[in-house]
Amino acid sequence: MSGTLYIIGTPIGNMEDITLRQMRLLEEVDFICAEDTRVTLKLLNRCEIKKELVSFHEHSSRNDAQRIIDRLLSGQNCGIVTDAGMPCISDPGEVLVALCYENGIDVKVVPGPTAAASAAALSGMHISRFTFEGFLPVPKKERSERFELLRNETAVMIFYEAPHKLKNTLKDMAEFFGRERRIALCRELTKIHEEVLRMSLGEAEEYYSVNEPRGEYVLVLEGKTADDGEKLTIDEAMEQVKRLIENGEKPTEACKAVAKETGFKKSELYSALQ
């Protein structure tokens, strides 16, 4: 009988955020796959856990993955962690999860903090929907293509960014989405120097022209509103309503959701639906 792969979340900064279940599973599994064994070792030492660590990262080969799968197939249990937060999301661990399903190996999740959800909660924005965009492409062409896909996005958008790339990212965002678009810049979440700055893209670009970015950032960008560019027509708003209904939403709830996003009245949309 094969073992189980446990996807184990770890603290995103503050070690006190580790849960009892996470500590128990880290101690119980036969071995742990880590993105950076040095980082994970610090966590294990803090929790007084001694366990075999196996390196698995973006440069690991198919053979590396297969050796881990073979150990699981032999009956061993494995925990997979990333340097911080939930593994297997924009993370090398997703390869192992896919291989486990292909081989009939059980996969369970041991959830923990995520920087994206934590930043969304801290942003102060109205968030009924959000889209996780992770790290933006670095090449100008690919970045422009990504922004183009998001041109009409009405949901809040969440990005990760490194400090040395932040200035260029804010400049590009201000040029594409407009300097008045609102953004929350969440820095060093759960750590001593945690900070949330809420301002427009133009203000953020100016702020960081005189203040050097420090620490890892989560950027929470406001989605497109009815005030951005041309106002949606009633027909365009009704197309959104119909798509929600086709996806199983009740007509009244679909009209309510689209009204929030577009500025049309709920009653106006509901009447047009009849």
N, C-alpha and C positions, 0 to 999 in steps of 0.2 A: 504493500500500500504506500502510495506516495505521501510526501510531507505537505506542508502548507507554507505558502509565501505570505508573510505578514507585511503589509504596507504600513510603516510606523511613522507617524508624524513626530517631529521634535520641535523644541522651542525655536522661535524665530529670532530670539535675542536674549530674553530673560530666562535663565535656567530654571527658575521657580515655576515656570509654566508647564513643566513636564508632568504628566499624569501618572497616577498609580498603575493604570493598565499598561501604559507605555513602558514603565520601568519593569513591570512583571514580565512582559513579553520579551523585552531586551535580554532579560536574565534567563528566560526559559528556552528561547530558540537555540538551535545548535550552532548557528553562525550568523553573522550580520554582514550584509553587503552595504558598503558605504561609498559615497561619492568621493570623499577625502577622508581617509582613515585617521589622519592626524586630528581633524576637527571632531570626528565621532569619538575618538579616544578620550578627548577632554570631557565630553559629556558622560561617557561610561565611568571615567575616574571620579567625576563629581558624584555619581550615583553608586559608586563602589561596586561596579559590575565588571567582571572579567569575562571576556568572550572573544572568540576568534573573529577577526575582521578580514573581510575580503574586499579588495578594491574593485569597484565597478563604476565607470565614469564614461563621459562622451567619447573617449578614445579607446574604450575597451572593444575587443574584437568579438566576432560571432563565436569563436572558440571559447572565449572567456565566459560568454553568456551560456554556452552549452554545458560547460563544466558545472555551473551553478544549477542548471536544469537537471543535470545527471544526479547531483547530490539530492535534489528535491525528489526526484523519481525513486531514489534509493530509500526514501523514508525520512530524510532529515528535514527539519523545519528551519526556515530562513526568515530573518527580518531585514527589510530593505529600508534604508534611511537616506536622506539627503543632508547637506550641510546645515540647513535650517528650514523648518516648515514641513509641508507635505511633499513627499517624494512622488515621482511618476506623473507630474504635471509640468510640461516643458522641461523634462528631466530624463536622463538616460534610463532610469528605472522603468519607464513605460515599455521598453524593449522586453524586459524580463516578464512583465505582466502579460504582454501579448503571447510570449512563448509559453508561459504557464497555461494559458487557456488553450493553446494549440496542443499541448501535451496532457490535457485533462488534470492539471494540478490545481488544487484548491487555492484561492486567493482571498484573504480577509484584510479588512482595513482597521487600523487602530488610529483614529483621527486625532489631529492636533491643530495648533494655530496655523493660519495661513496669512501671509502678508496682504494679499489682495482683499480678502474679506475684512481684515482688521482696518485697512486703510479706508475701505468703503464706509465702514461704520463711523470712522473718525472724520470723514470729509465734510459732514454737515449738509451734504446735498440730498435732494429727494431721490431715493434710489428704489424704484419699483422693479427696474431691470438694470443689469450691467453686463458689459462684455469684457472678458479678460483677454488682453492683447499681448501680455508678456513683454519681452524685449523687442524693440523695433529693429528692422534690418538696418545695417550700417550703410551699405551702398546707397547713394542718392536716388538712383532709379528705382530700386526695390522699395525704398522708403516712401517715395512719391506714390508708387502703386498701392502700397498699404493704406496711405492716407486717402487715396482716391476711393478705395473700397469703403472707407469710413465717412465719406463726405456727408452722407445723409443719415448717419447713425443717430437715432434719438436717445438711445440708452447711454448711460454713463459708461465711459471707457476707462479701463484700468491698465496702466503700463508699468513695467519695471525699468529702472534706469540706473546706471552706474554714475558716480559723481563726475568723472572726467568726460562724460558724454552729455551731461545735463544741459549745458549752455547751448550746444548745437541743437539738441532736441527741442528745447523751448523756442529757439529761433525758428526752426522749421514748423513747429505747431502754430506759432503766432502768424506766420506767413500763410499757412494753409487754412486754418480754422478761424483766423481773425483775432486781433489783439484783445477784443472784448470778451472772448470766450472764457468762462470761469474754470479755474483749476485748483485742486488741493494738492499740495506737495507734502507728502508724509515721509519723514526722514528718521532712520534709526528706530523703527518701531519696537517698543517694549524695552528699549535700552535706556541708559542714563540720560542720553542727550536726545531723547524722542522729541520731535517737533513737527507741528502741522502748520503750514502756511496756506491761507486761503486768499486768492487774489485772481486777477485776470491774467491771461497769458502775456499781455504787454507789460503788466506790472512785474510779473515773475521774471521776464527777460531783463528788465531794468534792474531788479533787485540783485540778480546773480551776475550782473555786469560789474558790481562793486563788492559782492560777497561771494567768496569762493565756496562752491558746493563741497559738502563733506558727508561721508556716510552713504549708505544705500538708500535709494528713493523709490517710493511707490507714487505714481502720478495718477490722480483721479480727475479725469477730464469730463466736463459737462457735455452732454449730448446736444445735438442740434435742436433748437426750439423754433417755434413759429416766427420768432423775431429775426432768426438768422436768414438773411437773403430773402427770397420770395416766399410769401406765405403759401402754405399748402392750400389747394383748392378743396372744396367739399368732396369732389369725386376721388381725389387722392386720399383724403382721410377715410372715405368709405371703403376704399380698397384695403386699407389697414384693418378696418373693422371686420370685413369679410374674411380676411386671412386668419384673424384670431378665432372667428367662429368656426372656420374650416378645421382649425387645430383643436376644437373641442371647447372653446370658451363660450359661456352663455352670452346671448346678445346684449343684455344689460351691462354685464361686466366688460365685454369687448368695447362697447361705446364709452364706458367710464374710463377705461385705460387709454383709449385713443384721444379722448377729450383732454386728459392730463398732458398728453404729449404734444398736441397740436394747437390747443387754445380754443377749439370749437366747443360748444356746449354739448353735454351729454344728451339732452333732450333733442337738440338739433340733429345729432347723428342718429339717434333712435328713430326719429320721425322719417329721416331719409331712408332708413332701413325697411320701413313698412311698405 
